[in-house]
Structures are given as structure tokens and as C-alpha cells.
Amino acid sequence: LDLRSETREGLAALERSVLNLVELNRTNGVRFDVIAVGERPAGSIPRQHPLAQLAQETLAYLGIPPTFEHGSTDANALLAHGLPTVTIGITRGGNAHREDEFIEVAPIVDGIWQLILLIGAAAHLPENGA
């Protein structure tokens, strides 16, 4: 079972709900083993953060309208430790984690340019990211 949330409070509430369900269903010899195999803590930075602004400006430079979304990614581990982080996509797609998941190939070139430009610009941010 993969639990994810955009906030620490939401993640804690999900975990409590699952553990409560497990306890309620430990009857008549039903056994559950609950083992944490990983942790993806919640975290975020504001849209006004210099790194988020750089990501938006990079897209504008390439003529691509930005799309801001909330979600749980591998960046959460960095965010949870106070490290400013953005997640960018180098293309578009749909139906994530399904058998009919897909990506669009044509935007990948611009997506790679976005990545390269953002890395170069971020390298010139002050160490604290502000």
C-alpha cells in the first residue's frame, strides 16, 4: 500500500486510518503484517520561491506555458529536509501507472532544453536559494 499526501498532516491522517482499519479487521484469525518499506515525506516550496520562478521563466523563454501541479515525487525527500526542489517534466503524457500510460515524444527536445537552462540558471542562485 503506497500512501502519499501533499502535507505531513494529511499523510499522518492516512496512516492512522489504515492502521485503524487493520486493527478493526484483526478478527477470527485474520493476520496482518505491517512493514514500512520506504518513506516519502510531504513537502513543498511556494510558487514565489526563486527556484520555482526560474523554472517558470525557463518555460516562458522556450514559449511553453507553465503548469503548476501538486503531487508526491522523489523530490519530497529533499523538500522534507528543507532543500528547495522543483520537479519538471520533459514532456507530456497521461494515464500514469496504468497499462495504457503514454508520453508524447515531440516535446522531449524542448523539455531537455528546459532542464539544461534551468540547471544553468539555478547554479547561479545564492546558496540559500533566495
Residue frames as qw, qx, qy, qz and C-alpha x, y, z in Angstrom:
[[0.000, 0.892, 0.451, 0.000, 0.00, 0.00, 0.00],
 [0.442, 0.180, 0.025, 0.879, 1.53, 3.29, -1.10],
 [0.155, -0.850, -0.449, 0.227, 0.37, 6.25, 1.00],
 [0.401, 0.170, 0.121, 0.892, 1.02, 9.74, -0.33],
 [0.064, -0.889, -0.434, 0.130, -0.11, 13.24, 0.55],
 [0.368, 0.698, 0.001, 0.614, 0.91, 16.81, -0.15],
 [0.263, -0.741, 0.289, -0.545, 1.02, 17.65, 3.59],
 [0.184, 0.248, -0.871, 0.382, 2.55, 15.97, 6.63],
 [0.466, 0.009, 0.520, -0.716, -0.79, 16.19, 8.41],
 [0.789, 0.268, -0.169, -0.527, -2.59, 14.50, 5.51],
 [0.570, 0.335, -0.750, 0.028, -0.01, 11.72, 5.39],
 [0.049, -0.161, 0.809, -0.562, -0.28, 11.14, 9.14],
 [0.635, 0.115, 0.292, -0.705, -4.09, 11.02, 8.87],
 [0.767, 0.309, -0.452, -0.336, -3.89, 8.45, 6.06],
 [0.365, 0.287, -0.846, 0.262, -1.52, 6.30, 8.10],
 [0.306, -0.063, 0.662, -0.681, -3.81, 6.47, 11.16],
 [0.748, 0.199, 0.001, -0.633, -6.82, 5.49, 9.03],
 [0.700, 0.308, -0.630, -0.135, -5.04, 2.47, 7.55],
 [0.191, 0.217, -0.847, 0.446, -3.73, 1.30, 10.92],
 [0.496, 0.010, 0.455, -0.739, -7.22, 1.69, 12.42],
 [0.807, 0.241, -0.243, -0.481, -8.68, -0.43, 9.61],
 [0.514, 0.303, -0.793, 0.125, -6.03, -3.08, 10.21],
 [0.087, -0.131, 0.773, -0.615, -6.87, -3.21, 13.92],
 [0.646, 0.110, 0.212, -0.725, -10.62, -3.37, 13.26],
 [0.836, 0.297, -0.309, -0.342, -10.13, -6.35, 10.95],
 [0.201, 0.382, -0.871, 0.234, -7.82, -8.44, 13.15],
 [0.700, -0.124, 0.400, -0.579, -10.57, -10.93, 13.95],
 [0.941, 0.140, 0.218, -0.216, -11.19, -14.65, 13.57],
 [0.817, -0.149, 0.404, 0.383, -7.58, -15.50, 12.85],
 [0.519, 0.800, 0.099, 0.284, -7.05, -12.77, 10.23],
 [0.648, -0.495, 0.072, 0.574, -3.44, -11.65, 10.45],
 [0.393, 0.904, 0.011, 0.168, -1.81, -8.51, 9.08],
 [0.692, -0.278, 0.039, 0.666, 1.88, -7.73, 8.87],
 [0.186, 0.977, 0.093, 0.039, 2.54, -4.00, 8.52],
 [0.713, -0.251, 0.189, 0.627, 6.06, -3.30, 7.31],
 [0.200, 0.928, -0.052, -0.310, 7.25, 0.11, 6.13],
 [0.828, 0.134, 0.309, 0.448, 9.46, -0.41, 3.08],
 [0.384, 0.291, 0.155, 0.863, 10.03, 3.25, 2.28],
 [0.099, -0.739, -0.438, 0.503, 9.05, 6.74, 3.22],
 [0.282, 0.431, 0.337, 0.788, 8.14, 9.66, 1.01],
 [0.152, -0.538, -0.484, 0.673, 7.54, 12.61, 3.34],
 [0.245, 0.857, 0.431, 0.142, 5.40, 15.54, 2.30],
 [0.381, -0.487, 0.048, 0.784, 6.91, 18.89, 1.34],
 [0.412, 0.769, 0.398, 0.282, 6.61, 21.90, -0.94],
 [0.320, -0.231, -0.011, 0.919, 8.01, 25.32, -1.79],
 [0.292, 0.723, 0.355, -0.516, 5.93, 28.39, -2.62],
 [0.632, 0.627, 0.361, 0.279, 5.43, 29.38, -6.25],
 [0.070, 0.988, -0.098, 0.091, 7.23, 32.65, -5.42],
 [0.731, -0.495, 0.336, 0.328, 10.44, 30.81, -4.44],
 [0.107, 0.741, -0.462, -0.475, 13.38, 31.80, -6.69],
 [0.241, -0.167, 0.916, 0.275, 13.82, 28.22, -7.93],
 [0.398, 0.545, 0.731, -0.107, 10.13, 27.93, -8.84],
 [0.255, 0.859, 0.028, -0.442, 10.36, 31.32, -10.56],
 [0.073, -0.548, 0.696, 0.458, 13.40, 30.17, -12.55],
 [0.348, 0.160, 0.912, 0.145, 11.54, 27.08, -13.69],
 [0.357, 0.758, 0.489, -0.245, 8.63, 29.26, -14.82],
 [0.119, 0.837, -0.252, -0.471, 10.94, 31.74, -16.58],
 [0.258, -0.299, 0.833, 0.387, 12.74, 28.91, -18.36],
 [0.385, 0.451, 0.803, 0.055, 9.45, 27.66, -19.77],
 [0.249, 0.875, 0.212, -0.356, 8.46, 31.19, -20.80],
 [0.092, -0.660, 0.541, 0.513, 11.79, 31.59, -22.61],
 [0.213, -0.049, 0.914, 0.342, 11.02, 28.42, -24.57],
 [0.419, -0.007, -0.329, -0.846, 7.47, 29.61, -25.30],
 [0.446, -0.234, -0.862, -0.057, 5.88, 26.89, -23.18],
 [0.463, -0.600, 0.012, -0.652, 3.06, 27.87, -20.80],
 [0.072, 0.259, -0.859, 0.435, 3.84, 26.60, -17.28],
 [0.716, -0.389, -0.433, -0.385, 1.55, 24.20, -15.47],
 [0.096, -0.430, 0.687, -0.578, 1.75, 24.12, -11.68],
 [0.799, -0.242, -0.462, -0.300, 0.63, 20.92, -10.00],
 [0.456, -0.557, 0.589, -0.367, 0.86, 19.39, -6.57],
 [0.927, 0.101, -0.327, -0.152, 1.95, 15.82, -6.24],
 [0.720, -0.566, 0.398, 0.047, 4.15, 13.36, -4.48],
 [0.736, 0.597, -0.303, 0.100, 7.51, 12.78, -6.17],
 [0.827, -0.073, -0.276, 0.483, 11.02, 11.74, -5.21],
 [0.190, 0.557, -0.147, 0.795, 11.64, 15.46, -4.59],
 [0.606, -0.694, -0.187, -0.341, 9.62, 15.16, -1.38],
 [0.839, -0.302, -0.218, 0.398, 12.60, 13.71, 0.47],
 [0.446, 0.217, -0.058, 0.867, 14.68, 16.81, -0.33],
 [0.237, -0.619, -0.181, -0.726, 11.82, 19.19, 0.46],
 [0.748, -0.585, -0.306, -0.075, 11.25, 17.50, 3.82],
 [0.731, -0.287, -0.132, 0.605, 14.85, 18.31, 4.72],
 [0.090, -0.867, -0.100, 0.480, 14.45, 21.98, 3.79],
 [0.357, -0.227, 0.552, 0.718, 16.18, 21.77, 0.39],
 [0.481, 0.557, 0.053, -0.675, 14.39, 23.82, -2.28],
 [0.307, -0.034, 0.887, 0.344, 13.36, 21.50, -5.07],
 [0.613, 0.397, 0.002, -0.683, 11.17, 21.56, -8.15],
 [0.572, 0.080, 0.797, 0.175, 10.09, 18.67, -10.29],
 [0.383, 0.541, -0.256, -0.704, 9.91, 19.30, -14.01],
 [0.795, 0.242, 0.556, 0.002, 8.73, 17.12, -16.82],
 [0.174, -0.386, 0.550, 0.719, 10.47, 16.97, -20.16],
 [0.188, -0.137, -0.731, -0.641, 7.27, 16.01, -21.96],
 [0.605, -0.086, 0.207, -0.764, 3.56, 15.42, -21.50],
 [0.263, 0.014, -0.955, -0.139, 1.71, 12.19, -21.05],
 [0.627, -0.260, 0.053, -0.733, -1.21, 10.57, -19.37],
 [0.920, -0.160, -0.246, -0.259, -2.71, 7.59, -17.60],
 [0.082, 0.625, -0.702, 0.332, 0.20, 7.35, -15.15],
 [0.271, -0.261, 0.868, -0.325, 0.79, 3.95, -13.56],
 [0.795, 0.273, 0.348, -0.415, -1.72, 2.21, -15.83],
 [0.703, 0.066, 0.625, 0.334, -1.20, -0.28, -18.63],
 [0.463, 0.715, 0.390, 0.350, -2.17, 2.41, -21.16],
 [0.314, -0.800, 0.051, 0.509, 0.28, 5.02, -19.79],
 [0.665, 0.546, 0.251, 0.443, 1.82, 7.13, -22.56],
 [0.279, -0.646, 0.058, 0.708, 4.15, 10.04, -23.27],
 [0.539, 0.835, 0.099, -0.051, 4.35, 12.46, -26.17],
 [0.802, -0.047, 0.172, 0.570, 7.70, 12.20, -27.95],
 [0.381, 0.719, 0.186, 0.550, 7.72, 15.53, -29.85],
 [0.237, -0.933, 0.037, -0.267, 8.08, 17.83, -26.77],
 [0.870, -0.363, -0.035, 0.331, 11.12, 15.97, -25.41],
 [0.580, 0.363, 0.001, 0.730, 13.64, 18.21, -27.22],
 [0.132, -0.724, 0.016, -0.677, 12.20, 21.37, -25.63],
 [0.782, -0.603, -0.089, -0.132, 11.97, 19.52, -22.33],
 [0.836, -0.083, -0.080, 0.536, 15.68, 18.71, -22.40],
 [0.287, 0.522, -0.015, 0.803, 16.43, 22.36, -23.20],
 [0.483, -0.747, -0.088, -0.448, 14.27, 23.38, -20.25],
 [0.882, -0.421, -0.092, 0.188, 16.28, 21.08, -18.00],
 [0.691, 0.165, -0.034, 0.703, 19.65, 22.35, -19.26],
 [0.050, 0.639, 0.041, 0.767, 18.64, 26.02, -18.98],
 [0.628, -0.706, -0.109, -0.308, 17.16, 25.54, -15.51],
 [0.870, -0.276, -0.109, 0.394, 20.28, 23.78, -14.24],
 [0.504, 0.327, -0.013, 0.800, 22.48, 26.58, -15.59],
 [0.194, -0.689, -0.069, -0.695, 20.30, 29.32, -14.09],
 [0.772, -0.605, -0.152, -0.124, 19.94, 27.52, -10.74],
 [0.807, -0.022, -0.185, 0.561, 23.72, 27.18, -10.48],
 [0.256, 0.394, -0.084, 0.879, 23.86, 30.98, -10.19],
 [0.513, -0.732, -0.271, -0.358, 21.34, 31.24, -7.35],
 [0.144, -0.636, 0.581, -0.487, 22.76, 32.17, -3.95],
 [0.230, 0.135, -0.948, 0.172, 23.42, 29.13, -1.77],
 [0.243, 0.211, 0.721, -0.613, 20.27, 29.65, 0.32],
 [0.199, 0.422, 0.820, 0.333, 18.20, 29.80, -2.88],
 [0.025, 0.843, 0.450, -0.295, 16.83, 33.26, -2.14]]
